[in-house]
Structure formats: structure tokens, C-alpha cells
């Protein structure tokens, strides 16, 4: 008989799904009906409840590279769901979201797919928050939707990063390519990524658990995710970043080693005078996980105190 392997990562993933359901969210798979066969999986309020009939404002949470939405926003769903109707899509090639070979791999297409999924869910006006890669997508959602987006939160996301920033990150990590770092296939590189992402590194994580993380969360769709990174043009020119018309909150970990804190100040200037920056101390690239209490309060206070018409 073959060995029976219990995946602790999969078991924890099942627990996360139950916690999302306990917060009143439903798992929804939404075909977009485009020529690429794009499908978006999204955690959302019950389908019978549209944003127009709700007393709570809608908030869209966009995850970064790595695990799908349930993993990256697990410490936000409970606290924020009391104040907002939450919508948590898996970005394309993460979780249950997918597109065909002809589907673009760009952040613009990610943004378009998110907006079309929201359209089909009956969401009219909303705020959007994105972390890391999700921050790139959130920027393009806000840029495309204008007054439909009430407020924008960009967390740990150097949307205006340039070639020199990419080169410095690779040097710091000791790897040759960005997909080697962001989509690691070895325990050694995953440990390196973890050390760059968090302020306090877990010391005693056994190798079998790292391997479980790789097989369960990184290997699925890995080749397609590499194409997403290539579409970001890592190591090439800086993206064209212009100010957003909405009120914008930038949230950054004080000790972020993926996108250092000084990049947050540069981004603040690029996004315009309606942008403010909040730095969370004793955290790095994932402040929403490292200090969820401060992160949640910061986001909640910003979004609930937006001007009646933020544009």
C-alpha cells in the first residue's frame, strides 16, 4: 500500500473556508462570459443580497502573490464584516479563478475581471483594498472605475517600482529571477521569502511543512503565475503611475524588505495630494497578518470617514 499523507496545509485551508462561511460569506463561481472563458471565484455576501439593498458599504479585498484570498485576508474577514459587505475574489490563476490561453496576463486584465465579477454580483459602488500584487490590481480598478470607487487602500505595494528596485530585491534574496523568489520550489528559497515578508521569523517550522506549503499553495498553476510576473515587466521600465481621483490610504510595514518603506513615501507623492500614508510598526510585508488589530482599525477608520463624495 502507498503512504497516506495528511496535508496540514489543506486541513488549515478547510478551516479557513468554514470561518469565511461563519462570517456570512458564500463561495461563488462567476463565469464572465468573455472570449477567453474567464471564471472568477469570489467570497461574497449571499447572492440574494445586492449592495444597493444593504446598509453597509461594499469593500473589495484583493490578495497578493502566494495563497488565494482566504489565506491572505483571514484576519480581516471577521472584524471588517461587521462594518462592510466584503467581496474577496481570487485573482486569475489563484484559487478557483482561471482564464484560457488567450486571456491576457496583465494586471489590467486582472482589474477588468474583478470589475466584471462585481458587475455580475450586483455591486454598484465600492471601496477597494489590495495588498502587494493585489495593490497593483487595486490601482487599476480605481483608475478604470472613477467615481464608482469610493476609497482606495494600497498596502505593501510599490505600484511605481522601477528596474533598480527589482534588481535590489533579487540581490537581497540571492536569486536570479523574480519567479524563483515569488514562486519558490525549494524549502530554502521559501524560507528566504518568508524571512523577507515578516518582521518576526518563525524559527522552528519543519521542512515537511514548508514542502506541504509548496505542493499545496505554490505548485498549482505555477507556470501560468510565472506569466503573470513576466507581464509585470520585472527588471524593465517603471510603470506609468498617475494620481488617482479617489481618497487613497497607503498602509506599509515599517520593516518591509520586499518593498522598503522609502518606496511608500515615493508612491505617496506619485498618487497625489489626496493620498495619506500609515506605517505599522514592528511589521514587514504582511502587516494585515502581523498586526491585524492595527491594520483593521486603520482601514476601517479611513473608509468609514470618507467625504460623502470623495471625487
C-alpha positions as CSV (number, residue, x, y, z in Angstrom):
1,X,0.0,0.0,0.0
2,X,1.2,3.5,-0.7
3,X,1.8,6.0,2.1
4,X,-1.2,8.0,3.3
5,X,-0.2,11.6,3.6
6,X,-2.2,14.1,5.6
7,X,-1.7,17.7,4.3
8,X,-1.8,20.0,7.3
9,X,-1.9,22.9,4.9
10,X,-5.0,21.5,3.3
11,X,-6.6,20.9,6.7
12,X,-6.0,24.5,7.7
13,X,-7.4,25.7,4.3
14,X,-10.6,23.8,5.1
15,X,-10.8,25.6,8.5
16,X,-10.4,29.0,6.7
17,X,-13.3,28.2,4.4
18,X,-15.5,27.3,7.4
19,X,-14.5,30.6,9.1
20,X,-15.5,32.6,5.9
21,X,-18.9,30.9,5.9
22,X,-19.3,31.7,9.6
23,X,-18.7,35.4,8.7
24,X,-21.7,35.2,6.4
25,X,-19.8,34.9,3.1
26,X,-20.6,32.4,0.3
27,X,-18.3,30.8,-2.2
28,X,-19.4,31.9,-5.7
29,X,-18.0,30.9,-9.0
30,X,-18.8,33.6,-11.7
31,X,-18.3,33.0,-15.4
32,X,-17.6,36.3,-17.1
33,X,-18.8,35.2,-20.5
34,X,-15.8,36.6,-22.4
35,X,-14.0,35.1,-25.3
36,X,-11.3,33.7,-23.0
37,X,-13.6,31.5,-20.9
38,X,-12.6,33.5,-17.8
39,X,-14.1,32.4,-14.5
40,X,-13.7,34.3,-11.2
41,X,-14.2,32.6,-7.8
42,X,-15.2,35.1,-5.1
43,X,-16.2,35.1,-1.5
44,X,-19.2,37.4,-1.2
45,X,-22.4,38.0,0.8
46,X,-25.4,35.8,-0.2
47,X,-26.3,36.3,-3.9
48,X,-29.7,37.5,-3.0
49,X,-28.2,40.4,-1.1
50,X,-27.1,43.2,-3.5
51,X,-25.0,46.2,-2.5
52,X,-27.9,48.5,-3.4
53,X,-30.1,47.0,-0.7
54,X,-27.5,46.8,2.0
55,X,-27.0,49.3,4.8
56,X,-23.2,48.5,4.8
57,X,-20.7,49.9,2.2
58,X,-19.1,47.3,-0.1
59,X,-15.4,46.6,0.3
60,X,-13.3,44.5,-2.2
61,X,-10.2,42.9,-0.8
62,X,-7.5,41.9,-3.4
63,X,-4.8,39.4,-2.3
64,X,-1.2,39.4,-3.3
65,X,1.0,36.7,-4.9
66,X,1.0,33.4,-3.0
67,X,-2.1,31.8,-1.4
68,X,-5.6,32.7,-2.6
69,X,-7.8,35.2,-0.8
70,X,-8.9,33.1,2.1
71,X,-5.4,32.7,3.3
72,X,-4.2,36.3,2.9
73,X,-7.3,38.0,4.4
74,X,-8.1,35.5,7.1
75,X,-7.6,38.1,9.9
76,X,-9.7,40.7,8.2
77,X,-12.9,38.9,7.4
78,X,-14.4,38.6,11.0
79,X,-13.6,42.2,12.2
80,X,-14.4,44.0,8.9
81,X,-17.5,42.1,8.0
82,X,-19.3,43.9,10.9
83,X,-18.8,47.2,9.1
84,X,-18.7,46.3,5.4
85,X,-20.1,43.9,2.8
86,X,-17.0,42.1,1.9
87,X,-16.1,40.8,-1.6
88,X,-12.9,38.7,-1.8
89,X,-12.2,37.5,-5.4
90,X,-9.4,35.1,-6.1
91,X,-7.3,36.7,-8.8
92,X,-6.8,34.9,-12.1
93,X,-4.8,31.6,-11.7
94,X,-5.2,31.7,-7.9
95,X,-7.7,29.6,-6.1
96,X,-10.8,28.9,-8.2
97,X,-10.2,31.7,-10.8
98,X,-9.0,30.9,-14.3
99,X,-8.8,32.1,-17.9
100,X,-8.0,30.4,-21.2
101,X,-4.7,30.5,-23.2
102,X,-5.9,33.6,-25.0
103,X,-6.6,35.5,-21.8
104,X,-4.1,38.4,-21.1
105,X,-1.8,38.0,-18.1
106,X,-1.7,41.7,-17.2
107,X,-2.7,43.5,-14.0
108,X,-5.1,45.5,-16.2
109,X,-6.9,42.2,-17.2
110,X,-7.0,41.2,-13.5
111,X,-8.7,44.5,-12.7
112,X,-11.1,44.1,-15.6
113,X,-12.0,40.6,-14.4
114,X,-12.6,41.8,-10.8
115,X,-14.9,44.6,-12.0
116,X,-16.9,42.3,-14.3
117,X,-17.3,39.8,-11.4
118,X,-18.6,42.7,-9.2
119,X,-21.0,43.7,-12.0
120,X,-22.4,40.2,-12.1
121,X,-22.7,40.2,-8.3
122,X,-24.8,43.4,-8.5
123,X,-22.2,45.6,-6.8
124,X,-22.6,49.3,-7.8
125,X,-20.3,51.4,-5.6
126,X,-17.4,50.1,-3.5
127,X,-14.1,50.7,-2.0
128,X,-11.1,48.6,-2.9
129,X,-8.1,47.4,-0.9
130,X,-5.2,45.4,-2.3
131,X,-2.0,44.0,-0.7
132,X,1.3,43.5,-2.7
133,X,0.3,42.3,-6.2
134,X,-3.3,43.0,-5.2
135,X,-2.3,46.6,-4.7
136,X,-1.3,46.8,-8.4
137,X,-4.7,45.4,-9.3
138,X,-6.5,47.8,-6.9
139,X,-4.7,50.8,-8.5
140,X,-6.0,49.8,-12.0
141,X,-9.5,49.1,-10.6
142,X,-9.6,52.6,-9.2
143,X,-8.2,54.1,-12.3
144,X,-10.7,52.4,-14.5
145,X,-13.8,52.9,-12.4
146,X,-13.5,56.5,-11.4
147,X,-16.4,57.7,-9.1
148,X,-17.8,54.2,-8.8
149,X,-14.8,53.6,-6.4
150,X,-15.3,55.4,-3.1
151,X,-11.9,54.8,-1.4
152,X,-8.7,53.1,-2.2
153,X,-6.3,51.2,0.1
154,X,-2.9,50.2,-1.2
155,X,-1.0,48.0,1.2
156,X,2.7,46.9,0.9
157,X,2.6,47.5,-2.9
158,X,5.2,49.5,-4.7
159,X,3.0,50.2,-7.7
160,X,5.6,52.6,-9.2
161,X,8.6,50.3,-8.7
162,X,11.4,50.6,-11.2
163,X,14.2,48.4,-12.7
164,X,16.7,49.3,-9.9
165,X,14.1,48.2,-7.2
166,X,13.7,44.8,-8.9
167,X,17.4,44.3,-9.1
168,X,17.9,45.2,-5.5
169,X,15.2,42.7,-4.4
170,X,16.9,39.9,-6.3
171,X,20.2,40.7,-4.9
172,X,18.8,40.8,-1.4
173,X,17.2,37.4,-1.8
174,X,20.2,35.8,-3.6
175,X,18.2,34.6,-6.6
176,X,18.4,35.1,-10.3
177,X,14.7,35.7,-11.2
178,X,11.6,37.1,-9.6
179,X,9.6,33.9,-10.2
180,X,12.3,31.9,-8.4
181,X,11.6,34.1,-5.3
182,X,7.9,34.6,-5.5
183,X,7.1,31.1,-6.7
184,X,9.7,29.0,-4.8
185,X,10.1,25.3,-5.4
186,X,12.7,24.7,-2.7
187,X,12.4,24.9,1.0
188,X,15.5,27.1,1.1
189,X,14.0,29.7,-1.2
190,X,10.6,29.6,0.6
191,X,12.4,30.2,3.9
192,X,14.1,33.2,2.3
193,X,10.8,34.6,1.1
194,X,9.3,34.1,4.5
195,X,12.2,36.0,6.1
196,X,11.7,38.9,3.7
197,X,8.0,39.0,4.3
198,X,7.7,39.0,8.1
199,X,9.2,41.0,10.9
200,X,9.5,38.1,13.3
201,X,10.5,34.9,11.5
202,X,9.2,31.6,12.8
203,X,12.2,29.7,14.0
204,X,11.0,26.1,14.2
205,X,9.0,25.4,11.1
206,X,9.9,21.8,10.0
207,X,10.9,21.1,6.4
208,X,7.9,18.8,5.8
209,X,5.5,21.8,6.5
210,X,7.4,24.0,4.0
211,X,7.2,21.3,1.4
212,X,3.5,20.9,2.1
213,X,3.1,24.7,1.6
214,X,4.9,24.4,-1.8
215,X,2.9,21.5,-3.1
216,X,-0.5,22.8,-1.9
217,X,-0.3,26.6,-2.5
218,X,2.5,27.2,-5.0
219,X,2.7,24.3,-7.4
220,X,-0.9,24.6,-8.8
221,X,-0.9,26.8,-11.9
222,X,2.7,27.8,-11.3
223,X,3.7,28.1,-14.9
224,X,0.7,30.4,-15.5
225,X,1.6,32.5,-12.5
226,X,5.1,32.9,-13.9
227,X,3.4,34.5,-16.9
228,X,1.7,37.0,-14.5
229,X,5.1,38.0,-13.1
230,X,6.5,38.4,-16.6
231,X,3.6,40.6,-17.6
232,X,4.5,42.9,-14.7
233,X,7.8,43.6,-16.6
234,X,10.0,42.9,-13.6
235,X,13.5,44.2,-14.2
236,X,12.4,46.5,-17.0
237,X,10.8,50.0,-17.2
238,X,8.8,51.7,-14.4
239,X,5.1,51.6,-14.9
240,X,3.2,54.7,-15.8
241,X,1.7,55.9,-12.5
242,X,-0.6,58.9,-12.3
243,X,-2.6,60.4,-9.4
244,X,-5.9,58.8,-8.6
245,X,-9.1,60.9,-8.2
246,X,-10.2,59.0,-5.0
247,X,-9.1,59.4,-1.5
248,X,-6.2,56.9,-1.1
249,X,-4.7,55.3,2.0
250,X,-1.3,53.7,1.8
251,X,-0.5,51.1,4.5
252,X,3.0,49.9,4.9
253,X,5.0,47.7,7.3
254,X,7.9,49.6,9.0
255,X,10.3,46.8,8.2
256,X,9.1,45.7,4.7
257,X,12.1,44.1,2.9
258,X,10.2,43.3,-0.3
259,X,9.2,46.9,-0.9
260,X,11.2,49.1,1.6
261,X,9.4,51.9,3.5
262,X,11.0,54.7,1.5
263,X,9.1,53.4,-1.6
264,X,5.9,54.2,0.3
265,X,6.8,57.8,0.5
266,X,7.7,57.9,-3.2
267,X,4.4,56.3,-4.1
268,X,2.5,58.8,-1.9
269,X,3.9,61.7,-3.9
270,X,3.1,60.0,-7.2
271,X,-0.5,59.3,-6.2
272,X,-1.3,62.9,-5.4
273,X,-2.4,65.2,-2.6
274,X,-5.4,63.1,-1.7
275,X,-3.1,60.3,-0.5
276,X,-2.0,59.6,3.1
277,X,0.4,57.1,4.5
278,X,0.1,55.0,7.6
279,X,3.1,53.0,8.8
280,X,2.5,49.9,11.0
281,X,5.4,49.4,13.4
282,X,7.0,46.0,14.1
283,X,5.7,44.6,10.8
284,X,7.1,43.9,7.4
285,X,5.4,42.9,4.1
286,X,2.2,41.4,5.5
287,X,1.0,43.9,8.2
288,X,-2.6,42.6,7.8
289,X,-1.4,39.3,9.3
290,X,1.4,40.5,11.6
291,X,-0.7,43.2,13.3
292,X,-4.3,42.7,12.2
293,X,-5.8,44.8,15.0
294,X,-3.9,48.0,13.9
295,X,-4.4,47.2,10.2
296,X,-8.1,46.6,10.5
297,X,-8.7,49.7,12.6
298,X,-6.6,51.9,10.2
299,X,-8.6,50.7,7.2
300,X,-12.0,50.8,8.9
301,X,-11.5,54.4,10.2
302,X,-10.3,55.6,6.8
303,X,-13.1,54.1,4.8
304,X,-15.9,54.9,7.2
305,X,-14.8,58.6,7.4
306,X,-14.5,59.3,3.7
307,X,-16.1,62.5,2.4
308,X,-19.7,61.9,1.2
309,X,-18.4,62.4,-2.4
310,X,-14.7,61.5,-2.4
311,X,-14.2,62.5,-6.0
